[in-house]
Amino acid sequence: MGNPSRKDVEVVEAAVEAPGAQTTTGAGGRGWRPRRPRRLAVVLAVVVTLGVAGAVVGQLVVDARERARLDEVARLPGAVRLLDGPPEPLWTLPDGVTTADLVGTTAGGALVVTEPGPRGPAVAARAATTGEVRWRVPLLDATSAPPAGTVLDLPPGRCDVGDVVVCLVVETVSTLGADEGDAPVPVSARSRLVVLDADDGAVLAERTTSGTDPVPAASELVGDLVVTITPVDGALRVDAVTTDGAAAWDASSPTSTAGGRTFLGRLGDHVLAGAGDELTVLDHAGAAVRTLPFPESALALQHGVDAVLLRDYTRPDVNAPTTVVRADGEQTVDGEVVELALDDGSVPGLLLTSPDGTRLTALDAAGDELWSRDSGVTSGLAVLAGRVYSGTGGGMVALDARTGGEVWRSDQVREGPVVTDGAHLVAMGLRPLADGRREVLVLNRADGTVVRRAPLPAGVQDVAAVAGLLVATSGDGPDDGPATVLGSGSR
C-alpha cells in the first residue's frame, strides 16, 4: 500500500495551498471551497485503520503459527509443556514411583505411570497438574505360590503412549544356579500384552501367554500398529496387530540363534528386529526391506524415534565407529553419537558425534562434516529451531546448528541436560540460594536472558524433562528419592 500512501501525501500538500485556489459562488451568494481535502482525510484514516488491522491480523497469524510450533515441540520426547509462569511445585509422585516409571502424556493431558499394585504391577493415568488418578488398570497378578526352590521375577512392565496406551508385562519363574554366580534358569513364564483406551483405560485388545508358551521379548507401538518380537525354538516371530487386536502382518523368520539375544527398535514407521547375529528392517506392512549383521560384541540402542545405534562397546578406543541405522539406510561415523535430549527436526539429517571424546562434531545427511569444536558434553543436548543448545563446564551455550558459530552463552546456570518447552530453556541456578535451596531459572531461547526464576523445595538437586513434564528430584540421580512435578500453576 506504498503507492496510495504517497498519493495522499501529495494531495494534502496541494490542499495547503488552497487560499490561491478558485472559489465557487452558489445561488445564495455564499462561496464554498472544494471538499477534496476532507474526503482525502477520511480516505487516509481508512487506510491507516486498515493498515493497523492488517498488522493485528498478521500478528495473530504469527502467534497462531508460533503456538502450533510450541504445541508440536511439546509432543516431542524430551520436551515439557509451555511454562507461562515461574515453575512451582504441583504434586509429588506417590511412594514407590520414580521418574523411570513415568511413561508419557496422552493427548488429553494425562500422565501415564506404571505403578506397583497390591497384587502386581498396574498402569495409571494421572492429571498432569494435580496427580489425581483418572484411571488405573492392573496389568498382571503375581503368582501367589511359586514352586519351592524357584524365584519369581515380575518387573513393572513396559508401556508406550500414543493414541492408545500399550503395555507388555512378563512374569518369569526360575531356578537358582548351582553356584552363586550362575544365572537363574527359567522354568516357566507368562505375559500379558494389553491395549488400553488413553481416555478411560478401557481394554481394547489383549494377548496373554502362560506356562511354557513362548512369551514376547519386546513390543513397540508404531503408529496404528503394535509390533511384538517373540523368540521361538528355531525361529523368530515378529508380528503386528492393529490397536483393536486385529492381525496386521506376520514376518516370522527361521534362525538357529533365536534363543539368544533379541532386539526390537523403531525406525520412524519402520521397525528393526532381529536375534542372534542378524537384524532386519521391516516396513509398516511387515515386508523385509534389508538385513544387516548384528555382531556379538555390538550393542543396539534406540536413538530418538527414527534411528538405532550399533556400536562395539567392548573396544576401549573412544573413536571406535558407530553405525546409525535408519529406515532408508546406514551411516557409519567415528566415535560415539551424542545422545540428544530433544531434536525438533529443524535441521534434517543433522548428526552430532564425539569422535575423540572431547570434541563435538556435526555431520550432514551425507556424512560430511559441517563443523567441529571443543566441548566436554557428550549427552543431553537439544536441537531446536536451527540451533544446538548444550551445557558447558560453566553454564549453557547456543550454537548455530549449520555453522557451529556461538549465538549466546550464559554462565548463570549449572551444567546439565538441556530442558526446553520450545520457547524457553530450563536449568538449575549455578549456586544455591542463601538458605541452601536450589533455584530454577527459565531462559529466553533466543538470547539466553533469564526471564523467570523460582526457588525449589529444600533437598531438590536437579530438574529433568520426563514424560512431557518438568520434574524435580532430590537424589543424585533422576530415579533417586521422591520426585516433584513442577508447572506454572495455570497449566
C-alpha positions, 0 to 999 in steps of 0.5 A: 500500500506504498503507492496510495500512501504517497498519493495522499501525501501529495494531495494534502500538500496541494490542499495547503495551498488552497487560499490561491485556489478558485472559489465557487459562488452558489445561488445564495451568494455564499462561496464554498471551497472544494471538499477534496481535502476532507474526503482525502482525510477520511480516505487516509484514516481508512487506510491507516485503520486498515493498515493497523488491522492488517498488522493485528491480523498478521500478528495473530497469524504469527502467534497462531503459527508460533503456538502450533510450533510450541504445541508440536515441540511439546509432543516431542520426547524430551520436551515439557509443556509451555511454562507461562509462569515461574515453575512451582511445585504441583504434586509429588509422585506417590511412594514407590514411583520414580521418574523411570516409571513415568511413561508419557502424556496422552493427548488429553493431558494425562500422565501415564505411570506404571505403578506397583499394585497390591497384587502386581504391577498396574498402569495409571493415568494421572492429571498432569497438574494435580496427580489425581488418578483418572484411571488405573488398570492392573496389568498382571497378578503375581503368582501367589505360590511359586514352586519351592526352590524357584524365584519369581521375577515380575518387573513393572512392565513396559508401556508406550503412549500414543493414541492408545496406551500399550503395555507388555508385562512378563512374569518369569519363574526360575531356578537358582544356579548351582553356584552363586554366580550362575544365572537363574534358569527359567522354568516357566513364564507368562505375559500379558500384552494389553491395549488400553483406551488413553481416555478411560483405560478401557481394554481394547485388545489383549494377548496373554501367554502362560506356562511354557508358551513362548512369551514376547521379548519386546513390543513397540507401538508404531503408529496404528500398529503394535509390533511384538518380537517373540523368540521361538525354538528355531525361529523368530516371530515378529508380528503386528496387530492393529490397536483393536487386536486385529492381525496386521502382518506376520514376518516370522523368520527361521534362525538357529540363534533365536534363543539368544539375544533379541532386539526390537527398535523403531525406525520412524514407521519402520521397525528393526528386529532381529536375534542372534547375529542378524537384524532386519528392517521391516516396513509398516506392512511387515515386508523385509526391506534389508538385513544387516549383521548384528555382531556379538560384541555390538550393542543396539540402542534406540536413538530418538524415534527414527534411528538405532545405534550399533556400536562395539562397546567392548573396544576401549578406543573412544573413536571406535565407529558407530553405525546409525541405522535408519529406515532408508539406510546406514551411516557409519561415523567415528566415535560415539553419537551424542545422545540428544535430549530433544531434536525438533527436526529443524535441521534434517539429517543433522548428526552430532558425534564425539569422535575423540571424546572431547570434541563435538562434531556435526555431520550432514545427511551425507556424512560430511562434516559441517563443523567441529569444536571443543566441548566436554558434553557428550549427552543431553543436548537439544536441537531446536529451531536451527540451533544446538543448545548444550551445557558447558563446564560453566553454564549453557551455550547456543550454537548455530546448528549449520555453522557451529558459530556461538549465538549466546552463552550464559554462565548463570546456570549449572551444567546439565541436560538441556530442558526446553518447552520450545520457547524457553530453556530450563536449568538449575541456578549455578549456586544455591540460594542463601538458605541452601535451596536450589533455584530454577531459572527459565531462559529466553531461547533466543538470547539466553536472558533469564526471564523467570526464576523460582526457588525449589523445595529444600533437598531438590538437586536437579530438574529433568524433562520426563514424560512431557513434564518438568520434574524435580528430584532430590537424589543424585540421580533422576530415579533417586528419592521422591520426585516433584512435578513442577508447572506454572500453576495455570497449566 
